């Protein structure tokens, strides 16, 4: 009898020891080991970012979430191709970034899982600063397939141009309103500052806004189809008059030696070019100048940036709940860890600033409500995770700019197409063929890199043969159904 009591006592003591071993841990498994979270991330890491991930960030993730976070960086030029290859091969990826407009295509490729259950269980804190309407922007057939991660004013997204304001003023100009203003700026800089390398980007979306009568926004893959805000119709973008005008404009920029071939051949490196301090403009969205100014100043200390809306008198539409989306693959080894990480990042301003700016007192400081970066190092991209509930502005950002930013959407119009996600399931092969024509033929025409008169008709013929009309018809069918269900 005594031995039986001792056995029971021993079992109770072992259970208590097991429970005590787990006390104080917010994550990890029963043995106290760290779970691995693998993030696929675009760009290249700096020495400080590598050090941060290895030390302060690693310690924070272990203590708060019981996670060992591994970030796999892929250069921008290879990111999308590498992402597709890795996910198709079922390589361990728990979280990745992409553009929100392509979410439906990613869902069809089985690259993104439905997140509703994960959000309900592990993502409640982030809902305090990512409202329901924001998440609805990533909803397909009633399920949430991604986290639209940038929550900020968004009308006329990607329709602005971010310019070197200091150079603009140095050549005797004060503002940019038209495509003609841009060309004049480039010509004057070429004459007065020959060391500058011209524009960093062909800014086809801002130029589309300028050259079109009816405002468009993009609603399918690879910029193939646009939505007319007045007619509520889908159009083949490359066949619009606006596209033809911007292609001819860009060709004139090439002919006059104002564009370099890198703008076409290395199109995805446009932001990197701008940040060298040697280029004049890049496509922008609201606040772009605040995002990249530190990187530009690292190479051009006296640089000033300012964003302009071409044709500012035309209406501004809110077309999406941001341009960024964070997805958890269907094959993710640790989807719970991915959602816990996102929830942690948005759960407090302290965590948000830590992830985006590093260690307070070492990498940044807050003075009078402004954030002062103590180094030019970049951590997790601010533009990817920007949230207006937590966002702070740098000391040298003028109050006028902050006021303009916070009030930007006050007079904006919510597009009837907001929340529309094209499902390419019925036209996958056509879409693949169209993407090939767009990438090989029309991208060069869009940039003005080849002769418009001879090459444009050939490219449109290829586009038609690849099934453009059938593709637009399918987009229109889904669009009509979507609009009817909104009434």
C-alpha positions as CSV (number, residue, x, y, z in Angstrom):
1,X,0.0,0.0,0.0
2,X,2.8,2.3,0.9
3,X,4.6,1.7,-2.4
4,X,1.4,2.5,-4.3
5,X,1.1,5.8,-2.6
6,X,4.8,6.6,-3.4
7,X,4.1,5.8,-7.1
8,X,1.1,8.2,-7.1
9,X,3.1,10.9,-5.3
10,X,5.9,10.5,-7.9
11,X,3.5,10.8,-10.8
12,X,2.0,14.0,-9.3
13,X,5.5,15.4,-8.9
14,X,6.4,14.7,-12.5
15,X,3.2,16.3,-13.8
16,X,3.9,19.4,-11.6
17,X,7.5,19.6,-12.9
18,X,6.2,19.3,-16.5
19,X,3.8,22.2,-15.9
20,X,6.4,24.3,-14.3
21,X,8.8,23.8,-17.1
22,X,6.2,25.3,-19.5
23,X,5.4,28.3,-17.2
24,X,6.4,31.7,-18.5
25,X,6.6,30.6,-22.2
26,X,4.2,32.3,-24.7
27,X,5.0,29.9,-27.5
28,X,7.1,26.9,-28.5
29,X,6.2,23.3,-27.9
30,X,5.8,21.3,-24.7
31,X,9.5,20.7,-24.5
32,X,10.2,24.4,-24.6
33,X,11.8,24.2,-28.0
34,X,11.4,27.0,-30.5
35,X,9.2,26.5,-33.5
36,X,10.6,27.6,-36.9
37,X,8.8,30.3,-38.9
38,X,10.1,30.8,-42.4
39,X,9.4,34.1,-44.2
40,X,10.0,34.6,-47.9
41,X,11.0,38.3,-48.4
42,X,11.8,40.5,-51.4
43,X,15.0,42.5,-51.6
44,X,18.4,42.2,-50.0
45,X,19.4,42.4,-46.4
46,X,21.9,45.0,-44.9
47,X,24.5,44.1,-42.4
48,X,22.5,45.8,-39.6
49,X,19.3,43.9,-40.7
50,X,21.2,40.6,-40.6
51,X,22.5,41.5,-37.1
52,X,19.1,42.6,-36.0
53,X,17.4,39.3,-37.1
54,X,20.2,37.2,-35.5
55,X,20.2,39.1,-32.2
56,X,17.5,41.5,-30.9
57,X,14.7,40.3,-33.1
58,X,15.5,36.6,-32.5
59,X,15.5,37.2,-28.7
60,X,12.2,39.0,-29.0
61,X,10.5,36.3,-31.1
62,X,11.8,33.6,-28.7
63,X,10.6,35.4,-25.6
64,X,7.2,36.6,-26.9
65,X,6.2,33.9,-29.3
66,X,8.5,30.9,-28.9
67,X,9.5,31.2,-32.5
68,X,12.8,31.0,-34.4
69,X,12.2,33.2,-37.4
70,X,14.2,32.6,-40.6
71,X,13.9,35.2,-43.3
72,X,14.8,34.2,-46.8
73,X,15.7,37.2,-48.9
74,X,15.3,37.0,-52.7
75,X,16.4,40.0,-54.9
76,X,13.6,41.9,-56.4
77,X,14.4,40.9,-60.0
78,X,14.0,37.2,-59.2
79,X,11.4,37.4,-56.4
80,X,8.2,36.4,-58.2
81,X,9.7,33.6,-60.3
82,X,11.6,32.2,-57.3
83,X,8.4,32.4,-55.1
84,X,6.5,30.4,-57.7
85,X,9.3,27.8,-57.9
86,X,9.6,27.4,-54.2
87,X,5.9,27.1,-53.5
88,X,5.4,24.6,-56.4
89,X,8.2,22.5,-54.9
90,X,6.6,22.6,-51.5
91,X,9.7,24.2,-50.0
92,X,9.2,25.3,-46.4
93,X,7.6,28.8,-46.6
94,X,5.2,30.0,-43.9
95,X,4.6,33.6,-44.9
96,X,5.3,35.7,-48.1
97,X,4.4,39.0,-49.6
98,X,2.9,39.8,-53.0
99,X,0.6,42.4,-54.7
100,X,-3.0,42.3,-53.6
101,X,-4.4,42.6,-57.2
102,X,-3.0,39.1,-57.9
103,X,-4.5,37.4,-54.9
104,X,-7.1,35.4,-56.9
105,X,-4.5,34.0,-59.2
106,X,-2.4,33.0,-56.2
107,X,-5.4,31.3,-54.6
108,X,-6.0,29.3,-57.8
109,X,-2.4,28.2,-57.8
110,X,-2.9,26.9,-54.3
111,X,-0.4,29.4,-53.0
112,X,-2.6,30.9,-50.3
113,X,-4.8,29.2,-47.7
114,X,-8.0,30.5,-46.2
115,X,-7.1,32.3,-43.0
116,X,-10.5,32.7,-41.2
117,X,-9.9,30.0,-38.6
118,X,-6.3,31.2,-38.0
119,X,-7.5,34.8,-37.6
120,X,-10.2,33.7,-35.2
121,X,-7.8,31.8,-33.1
122,X,-4.5,33.7,-33.3
123,X,-5.2,37.1,-35.0
124,X,-7.6,39.0,-32.8
125,X,-5.2,41.6,-31.6
126,X,-4.4,42.8,-35.1
127,X,-8.1,43.5,-35.8
128,X,-7.9,46.5,-33.6
129,X,-5.8,48.3,-36.2
130,X,-6.8,46.3,-39.4
131,X,-10.6,46.9,-39.6
132,X,-13.0,44.4,-41.2
133,X,-13.3,46.5,-44.4
134,X,-9.5,46.1,-44.8
135,X,-9.7,42.3,-44.6
136,X,-12.7,42.3,-47.0
137,X,-10.2,43.4,-49.7
138,X,-8.7,39.9,-49.5
139,X,-12.0,38.0,-49.4
140,X,-12.8,35.5,-52.2
141,X,-16.0,33.5,-52.1
142,X,-16.6,34.6,-48.5
143,X,-13.2,33.5,-47.2
144,X,-10.1,35.6,-46.3
145,X,-7.0,34.5,-48.2
146,X,-4.5,37.2,-47.2
147,X,-3.8,40.1,-45.0
148,X,-3.9,43.5,-46.8
149,X,-1.1,44.8,-44.7
150,X,-0.8,48.5,-45.6
151,X,-3.7,50.4,-44.0
152,X,-3.4,54.0,-45.0
153,X,-4.9,56.7,-47.3
154,X,-5.0,55.1,-50.7
155,X,-6.9,57.0,-53.4
156,X,-5.1,57.4,-56.7
157,X,-2.8,54.5,-55.7
158,X,0.2,54.2,-58.0
159,X,-1.0,57.2,-60.0
160,X,1.5,59.7,-58.4
161,X,5.0,60.5,-59.5
162,X,7.7,61.0,-56.8
163,X,10.4,63.5,-58.0
164,X,13.6,65.0,-56.8
165,X,12.2,68.3,-55.7
166,X,15.6,69.8,-54.9
167,X,16.7,69.2,-58.6
168,X,13.4,70.4,-59.9
169,X,13.9,73.7,-58.1
170,X,17.5,73.9,-59.1
171,X,16.5,74.0,-62.8
172,X,14.0,76.8,-62.1
173,X,10.7,74.8,-61.8
174,X,8.4,74.5,-58.8
175,X,5.9,71.8,-59.5
176,X,4.7,69.0,-61.8
177,X,1.2,68.7,-63.1
178,X,1.5,67.4,-66.7
179,X,3.4,64.9,-68.8
180,X,4.9,68.0,-70.6
181,X,6.2,69.3,-67.2
182,X,8.0,66.0,-66.7
183,X,9.7,66.1,-70.1
184,X,10.7,69.7,-69.5
185,X,12.2,68.7,-66.2
186,X,14.2,65.9,-67.7
187,X,15.5,68.1,-70.6
188,X,16.6,70.9,-68.2
189,X,18.4,68.4,-65.9
190,X,20.2,66.8,-68.9
191,X,21.5,70.2,-69.8
192,X,22.4,71.5,-66.4
193,X,23.2,68.4,-64.4
194,X,24.8,65.9,-66.9
195,X,25.9,63.7,-64.0
196,X,22.2,62.8,-63.3
197,X,21.0,59.7,-65.1
198,X,17.4,60.8,-65.9
199,X,14.1,59.2,-64.8
200,X,14.2,55.9,-62.9
201,X,10.8,54.8,-64.1
202,X,8.5,55.0,-67.1
203,X,5.6,55.7,-64.7
204,X,2.9,54.1,-67.0
205,X,0.1,54.2,-64.4
206,X,0.5,58.0,-63.6
207,X,0.7,58.6,-67.4
208,X,-2.4,56.5,-68.0
209,X,-4.3,58.7,-65.5
210,X,-3.1,61.8,-67.4
211,X,-3.9,60.5,-70.9
212,X,-7.3,58.9,-70.3
213,X,-10.7,60.7,-70.2
214,X,-12.4,58.0,-68.2
215,X,-10.4,57.0,-65.1
216,X,-9.2,53.4,-65.1
217,X,-8.1,51.0,-62.4
218,X,-6.5,47.6,-63.0
219,X,-8.6,44.5,-62.2
220,X,-6.9,41.4,-63.7
221,X,-3.4,39.8,-64.0
222,X,-0.3,41.5,-65.5
223,X,-2.0,44.8,-66.0
224,X,-4.1,43.2,-68.8
225,X,-7.5,44.6,-68.0
226,X,-8.8,47.9,-66.6
227,X,-12.1,48.9,-65.1
228,X,-13.7,52.1,-66.5
229,X,-15.0,54.1,-63.5
230,X,-17.8,55.8,-65.5
231,X,-18.9,53.0,-67.8
232,X,-18.4,50.2,-65.3
233,X,-16.9,48.1,-68.1
234,X,-13.8,46.0,-68.5
235,X,-11.3,47.0,-71.2
236,X,-8.2,45.5,-72.7
237,X,-5.7,48.0,-71.3
238,X,-3.1,47.7,-74.1
239,X,-5.8,48.5,-76.7
240,X,-7.0,51.7,-75.0
241,X,-6.2,55.1,-76.4
242,X,-4.6,56.1,-73.1
243,X,-2.0,53.2,-73.5
244,X,-1.3,54.3,-77.1
245,X,-0.7,57.9,-76.0
246,X,1.6,57.0,-73.1
247,X,3.6,54.6,-75.3
248,X,4.1,57.3,-77.9
249,X,5.1,59.7,-75.2
250,X,7.6,57.3,-73.7
251,X,9.0,56.7,-77.2
252,X,9.6,60.4,-77.6
253,X,11.5,60.3,-74.2
254,X,13.8,57.6,-75.6
255,X,14.3,59.3,-78.9
256,X,15.4,62.5,-77.1
257,X,17.9,60.5,-74.9
258,X,15.9,61.1,-71.7
259,X,15.3,57.4,-70.9
260,X,17.9,54.7,-70.6
261,X,17.4,51.1,-71.7
262,X,17.5,50.0,-68.1
263,X,14.0,51.3,-67.7
264,X,12.8,48.5,-69.9
265,X,15.3,45.8,-69.5
266,X,15.5,46.2,-65.7
267,X,12.1,47.5,-65.0
268,X,11.7,46.0,-61.6
269,X,14.8,47.7,-60.3
270,X,13.2,51.2,-60.6
271,X,13.0,51.8,-56.8
272,X,16.6,50.7,-56.4
273,X,17.6,53.2,-59.2
274,X,15.8,56.0,-57.5
275,X,17.5,55.3,-54.2
276,X,21.0,55.8,-55.7
277,X,20.4,59.5,-55.7
278,X,21.2,59.8,-59.4
279,X,17.6,59.6,-60.9
280,X,14.8,62.1,-61.2
281,X,11.5,60.3,-60.6
282,X,9.7,57.0,-59.9
283,X,6.1,55.9,-59.7
284,X,4.7,56.9,-56.3
285,X,1.8,56.4,-54.0
286,X,0.8,58.7,-51.1
287,X,3.8,59.0,-48.8
288,X,6.3,57.5,-51.1
289,X,8.7,60.3,-50.6
290,X,8.7,59.7,-46.8
291,X,9.3,56.0,-47.4
292,X,12.5,56.3,-49.5
293,X,14.0,59.6,-48.5
294,X,16.5,58.1,-46.1
295,X,17.8,55.7,-48.7
296,X,18.1,58.5,-51.3
297,X,19.8,60.8,-48.8
298,X,22.4,58.1,-48.0
299,X,23.6,58.7,-51.5
300,X,22.5,62.3,-52.1
301,X,22.5,64.1,-48.6
302,X,20.8,67.3,-49.9
303,X,18.0,65.4,-51.7
304,X,14.4,66.5,-51.2
305,X,11.5,64.4,-52.6
306,X,7.9,65.4,-53.4
307,X,5.0,63.4,-54.9
308,X,2.7,64.9,-57.5
309,X,-0.6,63.8,-59.0
310,X,-0.6,64.3,-62.8
311,X,-3.9,65.9,-63.9
312,X,-4.7,66.8,-60.3
313,X,-8.2,68.0,-61.3
314,X,-9.4,64.6,-62.2
315,X,-11.3,62.6,-59.5
316,X,-9.4,60.3,-57.2
317,X,-10.7,56.8,-56.6
318,X,-10.1,54.4,-53.8
319,X,-9.7,51.1,-55.7
320,X,-8.3,48.7,-53.2
321,X,-7.7,48.1,-49.5
322,X,-4.0,48.8,-50.2
323,X,-1.6,47.3,-52.7
324,X,0.1,44.7,-50.5
325,X,-1.0,41.3,-49.2
326,X,0.7,38.8,-46.9
327,X,-0.2,35.2,-47.6
328,X,0.3,31.9,-45.8
329,X,0.8,29.1,-48.4
330,X,-1.4,26.0,-48.4
331,X,1.8,24.0,-47.8
332,X,3.1,26.1,-44.9
333,X,4.7,24.0,-42.2
334,X,3.8,26.5,-39.5
335,X,0.7,28.5,-40.5
336,X,-0.1,29.1,-36.8
337,X,3.3,30.7,-36.3
338,X,2.8,33.0,-39.3
339,X,-0.5,34.3,-38.0
340,X,1.0,34.7,-34.5
341,X,3.8,36.8,-35.9
342,X,1.4,39.1,-37.8
343,X,-0.8,39.4,-34.8
344,X,2.2,40.3,-32.7
345,X,3.4,42.9,-35.1
346,X,0.1,44.8,-35.1
347,X,-0.7,44.2,-31.4
348,X,1.1,47.3,-30.2
349,X,2.9,50.3,-31.5
350,X,6.0,49.2,-29.7
351,X,6.1,45.9,-31.6
352,X,5.3,47.7,-34.9
353,X,8.1,50.2,-34.5
354,X,10.5,47.5,-33.4
355,X,9.9,45.4,-36.5
356,X,10.0,48.4,-38.9
357,X,12.7,50.6,-37.4
358,X,14.8,48.4,-35.1
359,X,15.8,49.1,-31.5
360,X,14.8,52.4,-29.9
361,X,17.8,54.4,-28.8
362,X,20.1,52.5,-31.2
363,X,18.3,52.6,-34.5
364,X,15.7,55.3,-33.9
365,X,14.4,57.7,-31.3
366,X,11.1,59.5,-30.8
367,X,11.3,63.2,-30.2
368,X,8.1,65.3,-29.9
369,X,6.0,62.7,-31.5
370,X,8.3,62.3,-34.5
371,X,10.5,59.3,-35.4
372,X,14.1,60.1,-36.0
373,X,16.1,57.3,-37.6
374,X,19.6,57.2,-36.2
375,X,20.9,55.3,-39.2
376,X,19.9,54.6,-42.8
377,X,19.4,50.9,-42.2
378,X,16.1,49.4,-43.4
379,X,14.4,46.7,-41.4
380,X,11.0,45.2,-42.4
381,X,9.7,47.5,-45.1
382,X,7.6,50.3,-43.8
383,X,5.5,50.5,-46.9
384,X,4.6,46.8,-46.6
385,X,3.2,47.1,-43.0
386,X,2.3,50.7,-42.8
387,X,-0.7,51.3,-40.5
388,X,-2.2,54.8,-39.9
389,X,-2.9,53.9,-36.3
390,X,0.8,53.6,-35.5
391,X,2.5,55.6,-38.2
392,X,5.0,58.3,-37.1
393,X,6.6,60.9,-39.3
394,X,10.2,62.0,-39.5
395,X,11.2,65.4,-38.0
396,X,11.9,67.0,-41.4
397,X,8.5,66.2,-42.8
398,X,6.6,69.4,-43.1
399,X,3.3,69.6,-41.1
400,X,1.6,70.6,-44.4
401,X,2.6,67.3,-45.9
402,X,1.3,65.4,-42.9
403,X,-2.0,67.2,-43.0
404,X,-2.3,66.5,-46.8
405,X,-1.5,62.9,-46.1
406,X,-4.1,62.4,-43.3
407,X,-6.8,64.2,-45.3
408,X,-6.0,62.7,-48.7
409,X,-9.0,60.4,-48.9
410,X,-11.5,63.0,-47.6
411,X,-12.8,63.9,-51.1
412,X,-12.0,60.5,-52.8
413,X,-14.6,58.3,-54.4
414,X,-14.9,54.7,-53.5
415,X,-14.7,52.7,-56.7
416,X,-17.5,50.3,-57.5
417,X,-14.9,47.7,-58.3
418,X,-13.3,47.7,-54.8
419,X,-13.2,44.1,-53.5
420,X,-13.5,42.6,-57.0
421,X,-11.1,39.7,-57.4
422,X,-10.9,38.1,-60.8
423,X,-10.9,34.3,-60.8
424,X,-8.8,33.1,-63.7
425,X,-9.9,29.4,-63.3
426,X,-11.7,29.3,-66.6
427,X,-9.0,31.1,-68.6
428,X,-5.7,30.0,-67.1
429,X,-4.1,29.0,-70.4
430,X,-5.3,32.2,-72.1
431,X,-4.0,34.2,-69.3
432,X,-0.6,32.5,-69.5
433,X,-0.4,33.3,-73.2
434,X,-1.5,36.9,-72.7
435,X,1.1,37.3,-70.0
436,X,3.8,36.2,-72.4
437,X,2.8,38.7,-75.0
438,X,2.6,41.4,-72.4
439,X,6.0,40.6,-71.1
440,X,7.8,40.1,-74.3
441,X,6.2,42.5,-76.7
442,X,4.0,45.1,-75.0
443,X,6.3,45.9,-72.1
444,X,8.9,47.3,-74.5
445,X,6.2,49.3,-76.4
446,X,4.8,50.6,-73.1
447,X,8.3,51.8,-72.2
448,X,8.8,53.4,-75.6
449,X,11.8,51.1,-76.2
450,X,10.8,50.1,-79.7
451,X,9.1,51.8,-82.6
452,X,5.4,52.3,-81.9
453,X,4.2,52.5,-85.4
454,X,5.7,49.2,-86.6
455,X,5.6,47.1,-83.4
456,X,2.3,48.0,-81.8
457,X,0.0,46.5,-84.5
458,X,2.1,43.3,-84.4
459,X,1.8,43.0,-80.6
460,X,-2.0,43.6,-80.6
461,X,-2.4,41.0,-83.3
462,X,-0.5,38.5,-81.0
463,X,-2.6,39.6,-78.1
464,X,-5.8,38.9,-80.0
465,X,-4.6,35.6,-81.2
466,X,-3.7,34.7,-77.6
467,X,-7.4,35.2,-76.7
468,X,-7.6,38.7,-75.3
469,X,-11.3,39.2,-76.3
470,X,-12.3,36.0,-74.6
471,X,-10.3,37.0,-71.5
472,X,-12.0,40.4,-71.3
473,X,-15.4,38.8,-71.8
474,X,-14.7,36.5,-68.8
475,X,-13.6,39.4,-66.7
476,X,-16.7,41.3,-67.7
477,X,-19.0,38.4,-66.8
478,X,-17.5,38.1,-63.3
479,X,-17.6,41.9,-62.9
480,X,-21.2,42.1,-63.9
481,X,-22.0,39.4,-61.3
482,X,-20.0,41.2,-58.7
483,X,-21.7,44.6,-59.3
484,X,-25.1,43.0,-59.3
485,X,-24.5,41.4,-55.9
486,X,-23.4,44.7,-54.4
487,X,-26.8,46.3,-55.1
